[in-house]
Amino acid sequence: MTAVTDQDPTEHADQPDDDARKAGSAADRSAPDGERATRTDSTEAWDDGLIARRVAETAEGDRFPMTDNRSAVPPPVTPLVYEGSLRSRLEALRELVGLSRTRLDSRTLSGAGRVLDEAAARRRLSGQHTVVAIAGATGSGKSQLFNALAGVTISETGVRRPTTAAPIACSWSDGAAGLIERLGIPPRLRRRPLPAGDGESPLRGLVLVDLPDHDSAAVQHRRHVDRILGLVDAVIWVVDPEKYADAVLHERYLRPMAAHAEVMFVVLNQIDRLPGEAAEQVLDDLRRLLDEDGIALGEYGEPGTTVLALSALTGDGVGELREALGQFVSERGAPNRRISADVDIAAARLWPVYATQRRTGLSEQAREEFSDRLADAVGATAAGEAAERAWLRNANRACGTPWLRLWRWYQDRGEPTTGRLPSRTQADEEATARQRVEQAVRTVADRASAGLPAPWAQAVREAAVRGSHGLPEALDELTARAGVPAGRPPRPGWWPVAVLTQACMTILQFLGGLWLLAQIIGVMAPNLGVPVLLMVIGIVGGPLIEWSCRMAARGPARRYGLEAERRLREAAAGCGRARVLDPVAAELLRYREVREQYGRVVGAGR
């Protein structure tokens, strides 16, 4: 294995340009004046960086002349157009991020935001070009393969490591300046390949980027690799027989990029070093490792990663790669597939904060139980019973016998107060009511947040807690307004008749008593039958009428109590709904909206 040495990142990046300038200067000095002027004009025409300057002599001394086949006016750039399903997924992802900003932290949404930014930036650039990066480890021969595909020595090769210190771009056609600028590659590191001798190149539309070694000892080199891999449309991974199973390659790059299988090529280089059938054995083992990484292999016509074996040194297999790469570029589908894979990865990372395995929300039973708890807190049942007793008490007062009411008044007045249990104070009742309200809010919040992802469950609980502030006081005000109405309960139409009849029974008792008294003192003739009958009718009829009125009053009293309880329950339920249930429902609705958008992001791609 070749040793790796630390070097200045710009040392070898500038060396090819310096050699080119020296070679060009020497040629200018030895050329005639007219030819020198023509060459100078040509060099100035290439000065935008897309057209490479003349390439220095290779190690063997050969020169690859490169001509400027670009027109004076740059061709118009056709922006990239995403296919319909991808546009729908990107719109859904944008809506998803917008709806989630107030509920999720920026770190959670950073990946999705980065995908949207890169998708928007790529859409504004050329859709007729495909940017492909060549990546590999130290000594894998990626720069040699880069030169073989270009047909000219562009990227420096050698035994001193690392050789490639900065990314170098080679464009097969005009109009790719924006794409290369997006990669941060300066004009001095932009090249053009050797023109095809038989017309248009099969790689027209390709922008090939030679990256530094991903395992370089220089930190800046690895940063270049990581940054550009997130921007290109496709990647060619170059491995060699010694490092194809390197854990750094598989764990840091290939396995995390498994979703990008359709825009990746994996090339086993340097097969000329393997004797006999060893190349096939190594290639099979490489496929096995890729399968373990979760990378779909493009075999038997299925979409996936293309795996090839070649030798950039001898040219064996390079033509097959060039043909596969030409077909890949001509399809113009790599940018769409790359962005679609990025959306897949972003959606997979967001799965824990959106997905749930159970039905969420507030059921009618949970709502009713919450209302019942609030009704218990305000004493709706007790208020209804009190209203019912008040109605019955009013009926007894109106229809009862005077003697029985007088007796009850005497008993109530003469009943001793000792031995009674102390009644609960108002402070105790308020504390108990507040505890019931808090318990009701906690219960409904727990039920509403059950099964939700952690951020949304927290948002639901916070909404319930915010709504519960001031709820006991609001319930107290409602109880005072919607409780038992002041004054006497309403009377049914038969009450006046019952009162009049009861008065008649009392009058009969008085008449019978006066009649008997008159007979005793001799004012009237003796006749016991009639006055006794009148007294018996009055004495028996009064309690009988009172009992009848009490039986008849039970129904209206019960309805009156239920009506009072219903009003108080509805008032408590309305207060709880406005302060707690509606905010909780709003959070659940927001979650359903983001869940729907997340389903569009995920489902549209499957």
Disulfide bonds with the S-S distance in Angstrom:
none
